Amino acid sequence: MIEVYSWPTPNGHKVHIMLEECGLPYRAHPVDIGAGDQFKPEFLAISPNNKIPAMTDPDGPDGRPYSLFESGAILLYLAGKTGKLMPADTRGRYDVLQWLMFQMGGVGPMLGQAHHFRIYAPQKIEYAVERYTNEARRLYGVMDKRLAKSTYLAGPEYSIADIAVFPWLRSWKNQGIDWNDYPHLKGWFDEIGQRPAVQRGVEVLADLRKPLMDDKARQTLFGKDQYQRRD
């Protein structure tokens, strides 16, 4: 049984969805990032960057337990373990990898900043809100253009690239997005959202999530607690 240490965020849901799509048995352990669970020594032992998700596979590549962190790495690991959602041919594999890197280097960080400055920042900084909202719209435009000529992000087949991107777009309203501007992307989003494994994946731990309202949670996520050096 795979042990997943996670929280119902886009990066957490990427792994939940992948596990559901692969049909692997797993147990989800909540790591309440608003309460500071990500700084506990037992979590840092498998996720030194104090970020969710992290995962332990008791049946690792050499038959021994194996732990890893970073959601993109976990998607690649699970694709390799199961032989699913990653093309076998070299060209197809790199098509998937480039769109996975697009999510990890662009969609996640930029939409995360859009969320922060539009929703969570204690002061509304006009320059930051405009910068990251515009970047969110640019990235949506890149994906919309791609999906005008491709069924899925990396080509004709559903893959880990689609799994990686989908959870980040569920908060489109908070990112300042009007779906009318991205009809091809909206069609893809609606189709992915109808997949039974995706619907199950986004419900994992979802009942535990609560609005980020109190000062303690804000301090934990965005204040000095986040930047404290840990041995």
C-alpha positions as CSV (number, residue, x, y, z in Angstrom):
1,M,0.0,0.0,0.0
2,I,1.4,3.4,-1.1
3,E,1.4,6.0,1.7
4,V,0.7,9.5,0.5
5,Y,1.3,12.5,2.7
6,S,-0.8,15.3,1.3
7,W,-3.4,18.1,1.5
8,P,-6.2,19.0,-0.8
9,T,-4.3,21.5,-2.9
10,P,-3.6,21.4,-6.7
11,N,-0.2,19.7,-6.2
12,G,-1.8,17.2,-3.7
13,H,-4.7,16.5,-6.1
14,K,-2.2,15.8,-8.9
15,V,-1.0,12.7,-7.1
16,H,-4.4,11.7,-5.8
17,I,-5.7,11.7,-9.4
18,M,-2.7,9.8,-10.7
19,L,-3.2,7.1,-8.0
20,E,-6.9,6.8,-8.9
21,E,-6.1,6.6,-12.6
22,C,-3.5,3.9,-12.1
23,G,-5.7,1.9,-9.7
24,L,-2.9,1.5,-7.1
25,P,-3.9,0.9,-3.5
26,Y,-2.9,3.9,-1.3
27,R,-3.6,5.6,2.0
28,A,-3.8,9.4,2.2
29,H,-2.3,11.0,5.3
30,P,-3.4,14.6,5.9
31,V,-0.6,17.2,6.3
32,D,-2.4,20.3,7.5
33,I,-0.2,23.0,6.0
34,G,-2.2,25.8,7.7
35,A,-1.4,24.2,11.1
36,G,2.3,23.6,10.3
37,D,2.3,19.8,9.9
38,Q,4.7,20.2,7.0
39,F,7.4,21.3,9.5
40,K,7.2,18.1,11.6
41,P,10.5,16.1,11.6
42,E,8.7,12.9,10.4
43,F,7.4,14.8,7.3
44,L,10.7,16.6,6.7
45,A,12.4,13.2,6.6
46,I,10.7,12.4,3.3
47,S,10.0,16.0,2.1
48,P,13.1,18.2,3.0
49,N,11.5,21.2,1.2
50,N,8.6,21.0,3.6
51,K,6.1,20.9,0.8
52,I,3.3,18.5,0.1
53,P,2.9,16.0,-1.4
54,A,5.3,13.3,-0.5
55,M,5.0,9.5,-0.9
56,T,6.4,6.2,0.3
57,D,6.2,3.1,-1.8
58,P,6.9,-0.1,0.3
59,D,7.7,-1.9,-3.0
60,G,10.2,0.5,-4.5
61,P,12.3,0.0,-7.7
62,D,14.7,-2.5,-6.0
63,G,12.0,-4.2,-3.9
64,R,12.7,-2.0,-0.9
65,P,10.7,1.0,0.5
66,Y,11.3,4.2,-1.5
67,S,10.2,7.7,-0.6
68,L,10.1,10.8,-2.8
69,F,8.8,14.3,-2.8
70,E,7.8,16.8,-5.5
71,S,4.5,16.1,-7.3
72,G,6.0,16.1,-10.8
73,A,8.6,13.5,-9.7
74,I,5.9,11.4,-8.1
75,L,3.8,11.5,-11.3
76,L,6.8,10.3,-13.3
77,Y,7.6,7.6,-10.7
78,L,4.0,6.2,-10.8
79,A,3.9,6.3,-14.6
80,G,7.1,4.3,-14.6
81,K,5.9,1.9,-12.0
82,T,2.6,1.1,-13.7
83,G,3.5,1.7,-17.4
84,K,0.4,4.0,-17.6
85,L,-0.2,7.6,-18.8
86,M,3.3,8.0,-20.4
87,P,4.0,7.0,-24.0
88,A,6.5,4.3,-24.6
89,D,8.1,5.9,-27.7
90,T,10.8,8.5,-27.3
91,R,9.1,11.3,-29.2
92,G,5.8,10.8,-27.3
93,R,7.6,10.7,-24.0
94,Y,9.3,14.0,-24.6
95,D,6.1,15.5,-25.7
96,V,4.7,14.7,-22.3
97,L,7.7,15.8,-20.4
98,Q,7.8,19.2,-22.0
99,W,4.2,19.9,-21.0
100,L,4.8,18.5,-17.6
101,M,7.7,20.9,-17.2
102,F,5.5,23.7,-18.5
103,Q,3.1,23.0,-15.6
104,M,5.9,22.7,-13.0
105,G,7.8,25.8,-14.2
106,G,5.0,28.0,-15.3
107,V,1.4,27.0,-14.5
108,G,2.0,26.1,-10.9
109,P,4.3,28.9,-9.8
110,M,2.5,31.7,-11.7
111,L,-1.0,30.7,-10.9
112,G,0.1,30.2,-7.3
113,Q,1.4,33.8,-7.3
114,A,-1.9,35.0,-8.8
115,H,-3.8,33.3,-6.0
116,H,-1.5,34.8,-3.4
117,F,-1.7,38.4,-4.5
118,R,-5.3,38.4,-5.6
119,I,-6.7,36.5,-2.6
120,Y,-4.2,36.1,0.3
121,A,-1.9,39.0,0.4
122,P,-2.6,41.3,3.4
123,Q,-2.1,44.4,1.1
124,K,-3.4,44.5,-2.4
125,I,-0.4,45.5,-4.5
126,E,-1.7,46.7,-7.8
127,Y,1.5,45.9,-9.7
128,A,1.7,42.4,-8.4
129,V,-2.0,41.7,-9.0
130,E,-1.8,42.9,-12.6
131,R,1.5,41.1,-13.3
132,Y,0.3,37.7,-12.2
133,T,-3.2,38.0,-13.5
134,N,-1.8,38.9,-16.9
135,E,0.6,36.0,-16.7
136,A,-2.2,33.6,-15.7
137,R,-4.1,34.8,-18.8
138,R,-1.1,34.3,-21.0
139,L,-0.6,30.8,-19.8
140,Y,-4.3,30.0,-20.4
141,G,-3.8,31.4,-23.9
142,V,-0.8,29.1,-24.5
143,M,-2.9,26.0,-23.5
144,D,-5.9,27.2,-25.4
145,K,-3.9,27.5,-28.6
146,R,-2.3,24.1,-28.1
147,L,-5.7,22.4,-27.5
148,A,-7.1,24.0,-30.6
149,K,-5.1,21.5,-32.6
150,S,-4.5,18.7,-30.0
151,T,-6.9,16.5,-28.1
152,Y,-4.8,16.6,-25.0
153,L,-1.8,18.8,-24.0
154,A,0.9,16.4,-25.0
155,G,-0.9,14.8,-28.0
156,P,-3.7,12.5,-28.9
157,E,-3.6,10.5,-25.6
158,Y,-4.4,11.6,-22.0
159,S,-1.3,11.7,-19.9
160,I,0.4,12.8,-16.7
161,A,0.7,16.3,-18.4
162,D,-3.1,16.7,-18.3
163,I,-3.2,15.3,-14.7
164,A,-0.6,17.9,-13.7
165,V,-2.4,20.9,-15.1
166,F,-6.0,20.2,-14.4
167,P,-6.1,20.8,-10.6
168,W,-4.5,24.2,-11.0
169,L,-7.3,25.4,-13.3
170,R,-10.1,24.5,-10.9
171,S,-9.6,27.9,-9.2
172,W,-9.9,29.8,-12.5
173,K,-12.2,32.4,-11.0
174,N,-9.6,33.4,-8.3
175,Q,-7.0,33.8,-11.1
176,G,-9.1,36.4,-12.9
177,I,-10.0,34.1,-15.8
178,D,-13.1,34.4,-18.1
179,W,-13.6,31.0,-19.7
180,N,-15.2,32.6,-22.7
181,D,-11.7,33.7,-23.8
182,Y,-10.4,30.1,-23.9
183,P,-13.0,27.8,-25.5
184,H,-10.6,25.0,-26.4
185,L,-9.1,24.9,-23.0
186,K,-12.6,25.0,-21.4
187,G,-13.7,22.0,-23.5
188,W,-10.6,20.0,-22.3
189,F,-11.2,21.1,-18.7
190,D,-14.8,19.9,-18.8
191,E,-13.8,16.6,-20.4
192,I,-11.1,15.9,-17.8
193,G,-13.4,16.9,-15.0
194,Q,-15.8,14.1,-16.1
195,R,-13.3,11.3,-15.7
196,P,-14.4,9.1,-12.7
197,A,-10.8,8.9,-11.4
198,V,-10.4,12.6,-11.5
199,Q,-13.7,13.1,-9.6
200,R,-12.5,10.7,-7.0
201,G,-9.0,12.2,-6.8
202,V,-10.2,15.8,-6.1
203,E,-12.3,14.5,-3.3
204,V,-9.4,13.0,-1.4
205,L,-9.0,14.9,1.9
206,A,-11.3,17.6,0.5
207,D,-13.5,17.5,3.6
208,L,-10.5,18.6,5.8
209,R,-9.7,21.8,3.9
210,K,-11.0,25.0,5.4
211,P,-10.7,28.7,4.3
212,L,-7.4,30.3,5.1
213,M,-8.8,33.0,7.4
214,D,-6.9,33.1,10.7
215,D,-3.6,34.9,11.4
216,K,-1.9,31.8,12.6
217,A,-2.5,29.9,9.3
218,R,-1.3,33.0,7.4
219,Q,1.8,33.2,9.5
220,T,2.5,29.5,9.0
221,L,2.1,29.6,5.2
222,F,3.4,33.1,4.4
223,G,5.3,34.4,7.4
224,K,8.5,33.7,9.2
225,D,7.6,30.1,10.0
226,Q,8.0,29.3,6.3
227,Y,11.5,30.7,6.1
228,Q,13.0,29.4,9.3
229,R,16.0,27.2,8.7
230,R,15.6,23.6,10.0
231,D,18.3,21.2,10.8
